[in-house]
Amino acid sequence: MNRAPRSARTEQDRGHEEAGCSILHVDLDAFVASVELARRPQLRGLPVVVGSATGVVVAATYEARAFGVHPETPMATALLQCPQAVVVPPDHHAYREVSAGVMRVLGDVTALVEQVGVDGAFLDVAGARRRWGPPTVIADLIRRQVREQFGLTCSVGIGSTKLVARLASGRAKPDGVLLVPRAATVDFLRDLPVGALLSVGEKAETALAGRGIRTVAELADADVSVVQHAVGRVAGAHLVDLAWGRDPRPVSPGRDVGSIDAEESFGTPVADLAAVEEKAHELADRCAVRLRANGLVSRTITVKIRTTDRRTLTRSRSLVTPTDIGRELFLAARGLVAGVDLRGAHVRLVGVRADGLSRAPTSIRQPTPDEASDVPVRAWWDAERALGELDEGFESGPIGAGASQPGGVSSRSTTTIVPADLS
């Protein structure tokens, strides 16, 4: 591996490192909290909590998180944990405006921008390099413009695939850039726990651990049949591909995030469906908060119930009109709860998931003919769905209002390159 300091490396080395790495993942740091701090700079350094007095926390600054306040915490609980918190009501219109402005900045760099939630996007800059320069230069340009125009920081991951770029942006936080050269992709992934792969949910992770597979390295080195026995034929082959850095998904402008969900366990399992219904109401409201924070609406509602006899029951219902209203989500969820037969068992966990997402107030986006006919990409999404069904829910990772990075703005140089053997 070439571990020479970046300043000692030749321009030819850097060119090799960035060759084939045309995918960027731009992630706005602590987006909701940072927007509020940009509007109210006098609050910087204070424990700021964004949310309504009777709802849940939408976002919290690091100073508030130090007291145990996190997104989706009930506001009453948050104020008990941090009585000195400054509560700021959410302004979803402002978040959508700022998000749209950032997306315009990204759109000026390349037409290939795939927005992922209100606070992130993938870019394919292969065709933009001649105009703007190599990917690290483009990343710094984006960060500078976002800082100057909106007073926000963002972290950028650069890689040869969407999976690597997204993982790299998480490692670059806050306010940094991480480039993973194509030659370093497998080594970069091997160091991660298997749960870091965006497809792996809790149940799949447990099933793999039962066969001694806890790291991506162990996943890559395992016999495919062992992985398939743990998580299923399609999902198993898919995970092995991911472990070796194989991800065929292109940057697809207009594609939305897959789902938003909330779930909670009962301290003491309950047998009363009325208690389950009450919890579903709370969870539906949480989903609605996150939908609005991300400028999304949902067409399909799914309820998950896990019982003391180790059954996991899932029921889904499609809505006539996509919505981001908590009451409408709850009414659908309540009907699903009413139809569940517990068979005398108690309920340990309840979850509500909003699927079929689209941008508010647009209708559900249908796949383009190219997407529908792209066999590798369709296979990838089929495998994602198989893993989601294994875990009774898609693992889409945190989006939008839940990010937990500092709200301050920095102009430090933060580009990092994962070492690769270029000999």
N, C-alpha and C positions, 0 to 999 in steps of 0.2 A: 504494500500500500504506500502511496505517496503521501507522507505526512508533513511535508515542508510547509512553513508558514505561507499564508496566501501572498504576502508581499514578496516572498522569495521565488514564487512560481512564475513561469514564463506565460506570456500571452497565449502561446500555443497550448500549454497545459490547460489554461482556462477555457480555450476554445474547445478542446477535447471534452472537458467536464460538462460543458453546456450543450454539446452536440446531442441531438435527439431528445432534449428536454424542453419540449414546447408547451407543456401543460402547466398552467399556473392555477393555484387555488388561493383566492384572496378572501381573507376572513377579517371582518371588522372587529376590533377588540372591544369586548364589553359594550356592544353596540347601544343598547337602550340607555344604560347608565351614562355612557360617554356622550350621547346626544344631549342628555339633560345637563351634564356638567359643562358642555360646550355652550349651552344656552344660559347657564348660571355659573360662571367661573368662580364666583365667590363661595361656592359650595365645595370646591376642590379640597381634598384632605379631610372632609367630614364624612360621617357614616350616613350615606344617602340611600334611601330605599324608594324604589318606584313602585307604585301600586295604589289601589283604592283603599279607603279606610275599612270597608267591609268585605274586601276580597282577599286575594293572595298577592304575594310579592311577585312582581314582574321581573325586576332586576335589582341588584344591590351592588354597591361599590365594595372594594376590598375592605375598606374601613368598617363597613357594616357586616361583611362576611366574617370578620374576625370575631364577632359576637355570636356566630352560628346562624346568621340570617342568610337564607339562600332563596333563589327563585322558586316559586310555588309554595313557599312557607305561608301559612295563614297570617294575615297582617296582625291580628291580635297577638299571635305567638311571637312575631317579629318584634313588636313593641315591648313585650315582656323581656325578650332577650336583649334588646338594645333600646332602652327608654329614651336615650338622647338622639335617636335616629331622626334625620330630617326626611319627612315623607313628601314625595313629589308625585302628584297624580300623573298617570300615563297619558301621553298625547300620541295616539296611534297615527293620527294624520301627519304629525311632524316626523315620525319615524319612517312612514312611507315616503314622504317627500325627500328626506335625506337619503334614504335607500335608493330612490329613483335617481337622485342626483349623482350618487356614487356610480350607479350602473351606467349613467351617461358618460362618466369619465372613463369607465372600462370600455364602453362602446366606441370611444374615440381611439382607443388603442387597436382594437380588433372587432370585427363583426361577430366573431365566434365567442360569444359570452353566454354561459348557461347559469342563470341565477339560481342559487340554492338557499331558499329562505330570504329573510329580509336583510341579512347581514353577511352574505357570502356569495361567491360566484367562481366558476371555473372559466378559464380563458385558454384558447388555443392560439398561441402567438407565432406559429410556424410561418405564417404569411406576413407577419408584422415586423420580423427581424430586420428586413432590409431598410425599413423606414426608421425604426426606433432603436435597433441594436439588439444585443443578446438578451436572453431572459432576465438575468440579474439586473441589467440596466433598466429593462421595462418594469421590473418589480419596484426598483427604487423610484422610478418616475411616477408610478401609480401611488406609492406611499406618500411621496412629496405632494402630489396634487390633492390627494384626499386630506392631508394635514392642512394644506394651505386653504382649500376651499371650504372644508367642513369642520376643521378643528378636531379631527378624529385620527386615531392611529389604526393601522391594519397590519396583519401579519400575512406573509406570502410564502407558500410552499411551491417549489418548482420540481417537476419530475417528468418522467417519460410516460406516466399514466395518471389517470385521475385519482386512483387509490393512493399512490405514492405522494402526489401533490397535496392531497388533503391531510394525510398523516404528517407530512412535512410542515404544513402551516400550523398544525397544533403544536409541533415541537418548536416552532419559531416564536411562539408567543412569549411575552407581548412585544409588539412593535418590532418584529424581526423578519428576516428572510432566510430560508433554508433551501439550498439546492441539493438534490440527491441525483448525482450523475447516473446515467443509465447503467454504467459498469458497477456502481455501488448499490444498485437497487436491492438485490437479493440479500446482501450483507446488512443493509439498513433494516429490511423486514425481519431478518432472522433474530435480531436483538429484541424484538417486541414480544409481549405476551400474546397468545392466540386471540384473546378478547379484544385486542387493539384493531383487528381486522373489522371493518365496518359491518360485515355481514354476520358476525358471530354474536348471538345473544346469549343470555344466561344459561338457557337450557342446552344449547349446542355446546357452550363452553364446558358445562358439567359433563355432558356425554363424552366429549373429547378427553377431559381430564381423567375420566374413568378408564381410559385406555392409555394413560400415561402421556397424553399430548397436552402440554400446557404452554408451550412457546411456539412461535412461528417456525423456528428451526426444527423442532420436533415434528411439526405438521408437515413441513417440506420433506423431511427424511422418512416419514412414515409410509408404509405400503398403502396405496390408494384404497385397497379393499378394506383395510382397517378403518380408515376415515369414513368410507361409505357405510360401513356397518354401524358406525356411531351416529351419523347424521342423515343417512340416506344416499342413494346412488348419485342423483344429480347434484345435491348440495355438497357431497363429499368431494367429487371431482372438481367442483367449482372452488372449494376452499384450497385444495392443493394447487390449483392454478394461481390463486391469489398469493399463496405462500412463495411461489416462484416469480412473482411480479407480473403475471399475465393478466391483463385487464383490457379487453377490447373496446370498452365504451368510448365513443367519441364525445367531444364537447358538443352538446345539442342545445342550441338556443331555444328557450321556451320551456324546457323540461322543469317540472316542479318537484319539490320534496315529496317523499312517499307517504308519510303519515306523521301524526302528532298523537302522543298517547300520555296517559297519566294512570298510575295504579298505586294502590296502598294496601298494606296488610293490616288485619285487625290484631290488636294486642292479645285479645282473647277471641278465638273463633266464635262466630255467631250463627244461630239457626234461623233467625227471624229475617224473612225477605224484606221486611220494612227497613231494617237496619242496612241491608245491602243496597236497597233503593236509595236511602239517604246518602250513603257513601258514593253511589254512582252519580247522584246529583252534584256533589262536591267535585268529583273528578271531571264531569262534563263541563262544569264551569271553568276548571283549570285548562282544559283543552280549548275552550272558547277564548280564554285570555291569550293563549299562545297563538291561536289562529289569527286573532286580530293583530297581535304584535308583529306577525309575519306577513300580514296582508293577504291571508288565505281564507278560503271557504272550503267546507267539506261536504261531500255527497253521501258518504257511507259511514255508518257508525257501527262499531263492534264493541261488545261487552265480553270481558273475560272474567270467569269466576273459578277460583281454585279452592277445592274442598279438602276437608281433613282426611278423606279416603283417597287422596292423591289423584283425583280426577281434575282435569282442566277443561272447563266448558266454555266454548266461544259461540256467540250468536251475533249475526250481522244483519243490518237493515239499510237499504238505500233510501235516501230522501228524494222527494219530488224535485226540490230546489236546493242547491248547495247553500250552506249557511255557516255563519260564525257566531250565532246566537246561542248562549248557554242553555236557555230554556228549550229551544228546539232540539238541541243535542240530547238534553236530558229526557225529553218526552219519548224520543226514539229509544234511548237506553232503558227507560223504565219499562217500556213494552217488552224489551228483550229479557230483562230481569224477571218479569212476571211469567215468562214462558219457560223458565228453567226449573227442572225437576232435581231437587237436591238429594232425593232418595234417603232422607233422614240424616244426611251428613251436615256438618257445620261448614261455614265459609271461612277460609283463611285469608283470601286476597280477592280484591275486586279491581278490575282495570277497565278503562274506557279508551277506545282508540278512534281517531278521526282519520278516515282514508279518503281516497278519491279527491285529492286536494287540487285546487286551481286558484289562480290569482283572483282576488275580489276586484270587481264584481263580474269577471269574465266567466264563461262556461267552461266545462271540462274540456281540456285539450286532448284531441285524438292524435295518435301517432301518425307521423307523416308516412307516405308510401315507402320512402327509403328506409325509415326506421322499422316499419312492419316487415320489410323483406330482408333486413340485415340479420342473417342467421346467427353469427357470433354474438351480436349484441342482444338479440332475442334470447339466446341461450343464457347469456349472463343474467338478464332480468328474471328468467325462469328459475335460475339457481337462487337468486336473491329471494324470490318468493318462496321457494322450498325451505330455505333457512328461516324465513319469517314465520312460516306455518309451523315449523318445528318449535320455535320459541313462542308461539301464540302471539306474534306481533313483530312487525318490522323494526329492526334496530337501525334507526336513521341517524343516531347521534344527536347531540345538542344543537339546536338551531335557534337563531334569533335571540329572544330575550333572556336566555339563560346563561350567556357567556359571563365568565368571571375573571376579567382582566382589569388592570388598573385603568382609570379613566384619564390619567394624565397624558400629555402630549410630549413626545421626545423626538429629537432629531438625530439621535446617535446612529453610527454606522453599525448595522446589525446583520449583515449578510454572512451566512455560514455555508460552507460547502462540505458535505460529507465526503471523507477521503475515498478515493478509488484507485485501484492499481491500473495505471495507464501505460505500463510498460509493454 
